[in-house]
Amino acid sequence: MGNAVNEKWRDDGPVVKSLLENDLYKFSMWQALMHSHPGARAEYSFVCRNEPEYPLSELADDVDRELNQMCTLFFRQDEIDFLGSLSYIKSDFIDYLTVFRFQRRFVELGKDGDRLIVKASGPLAHVMGFEIYVLYIVSELYYRRMARGGIIEEARRRLDKKVEYLRNELKDSEPATPFILFDFGLRRRYSGSWQREVVSRFASELPDHFKGTSNALLAKDLGITPVGTMAHEYMQAFQAFGIRLRDFQKASLEAWVQEFRGDLGTALTDVIGIDAFLADFDLYFAKLFDGLRHDSGDPYEWGEKVIAHYKKLRIDPLTKRLVFSDSLDLRRALAVYRHFRGRIQTSFGIGTNLTNDTPIPALNIVMKMNSCNGQPVAKISDSPGKTTGVDPTFMAYLRLVFNKPE
């Protein structure tokens, strides 16, 4: 199967071959923010958190060409039909996508020494869509410039070991409490064809455990479930929507409930950290949301706090789900699964370790919202390396409001 996938989606020509090749949560947040705050404006910036093998500034011309090409694309009818088949995607948003085109004028590209500068600024409902495309454009271009002999062969050996490892570890697992795995690896993948091969292998060989992908195009093409709800930017935007800052989390959760009416019921907890989140996640929200997603901090401590919170609210934790998605590999995911098995439902979104496990270290790249409506926004993570924000005065105030000392 892998060779056929590679032939159809070979790694040459444009990196972005379809606008549907985006994480599902981009579409859900896009719709929600268009409906609730259609006039909002925002700025996003690209950051590489680790040391690349060569300066990313060398990619500037190629990234420019790829962005120009991407802005010529439109959603094809089969892609529109796929999105329209999802119960939570509304007809007016589908109508909007049928005429939508990305505008290159909203993206600024440049160099600062060895650093690659990418900034997207303009209408929030437009520029928020650039993030994932920029990230996998940079990631794929980065690997295309390197010697590739033997890389995929080694990646396949590692993939074989992953499949065999899961088979052995789960052969006696209980059907009542299955280990559930998703692919979250679009943004930092090695290449488009390699992600297809990885997802195809897991979907065909481990169907009882592999249950979906965040990549909407792969979900459509392979007939598997698209997975995703919200990301940090959705809740961060509410810091700038004229709401009392102390109430921005509750306002964002309420807006989500009103938009999706029970669908996409997994909330993200680490925009201000788990303790501050749970202080706002009262009985009302705990009953309305199906579960929570972990993306920073110690997963065991986080999960124990969530279980204790549900019990305090007199909610049976076994009726709720925890989705873990922070820098996972299969061994770490299985360890967390076994720790919580029988106490609460769990599932695991694994990204880079699935789609970019090669002899070349993966880039740790992000593209985060810096401001909305001319005001700074920030994330204060339970993992200090994931804290983001460019305005120290605002971040100090945010820490003060939510009692989050440095």
Steps between C-alpha positions, in 0.01 A plus 500: 500500500780741594666494156172576322435789737847638436458485123176695505617754758870514424714763666567739216320802366295718735492406867136606546303301247157551656350758735321216675840380622470686827433393857131451568501738795591783265164458328303473824668807654472687170125445494451584867698825487341608172159465659582659837757769406502549123675838516791396720859551383811315613873450453690170501874442490723202420755371752752214490569379855800276428824526304456397134768323297533811284357854525131509419556841341637306202146381433350848463483504119354150486243578770403813306443294186294243692280764662439664162398163358279420801311824448393384153315198642131472577287235669395240243145374492585158643677675789204728558272195498719325756493796739129538444448138603628577851202564726660796680604694188222745414363583159592870505864411575495253211365775273784726614764235423368450147615852409794533740856577385801563722648846446879516482500865609421393857831313541834675552813297430860591575831419668673610818848354486452124505135529602208463263235765563137418418219721628133477407288801591153609395143378549501218756262292292757513221848496652434224757488257210863556400659337806500130414585555133801718594623239747490202268633707210806590709537146633484332159724754328754454780530127432496535122830689520675220688658178377212254503671171421379229736279735705166350403638147523604567861166670570321189370706278731395719790139491385510119477625489859222732616229285341650181639548657843135602520383158380701328772409744775128497422439139401339422836337839554144517627243613238312693767793738554681520165816696428393770251755672276472798262747655256574865586812526284421735211681816607849352549492206264794380294298508179147467368553155352658374821208615713268317260701185531511515880129569538410235241706238684347571840146522359525169311704297752373628837136595432387412853730764645578758231187712473574814302722783382501877541587531127161566338618404151641167615179430688302556181732302273549204734145484633594550865375740766624862502594596856535835675311769689681814619854637540651769723437783256123458532502566875781758479294711261241547774764684705450785251125492443406762759415244766632541854835320480419276795201367306657431159514121547135475601398727212691289246352174631149646496543622142619152400197336658266736320673442166519120504208403729662181633730410210880532529481479878868488597636816664866604518623574852843662487461857377548613862580160652288221640432654843367825354300304244333274755406805707284608204389151393198478727215249505332667203800461270605165645163355406492661154850399385586137431854538627825693506827510303845499660776692321749602770623409845529160664228276348451292816464800729269666245279192470476450874391862544232461233366175651488660846317799352236281336449309827469826692223598256332159551569395140611143430843533331428188293242705307773745393810483279853634530686564174878511541702677229820640653825373339391138509650183366336158520678391817407814690143480372463138610641580844246780547221276365581226750519746788146629439339184357174416672479844664424730206487465121819598317627554147834615361595737219857437386663740257868532415595156632266344244553718194861613541692226682813494280877525558472878445372681812160661448455874510314631804306770318185691594301794369317672782254784542672808647213749498132533423311822432821692565540357851764249615396144580702227671513142617645413840566131474553232764819425300710821515653441156151520348410838649445754222452874489691803377380766745658457847267754661190313384647165603576635848142626529363166378706320765370737765135456401526121504744474792771339284839606645807447283 
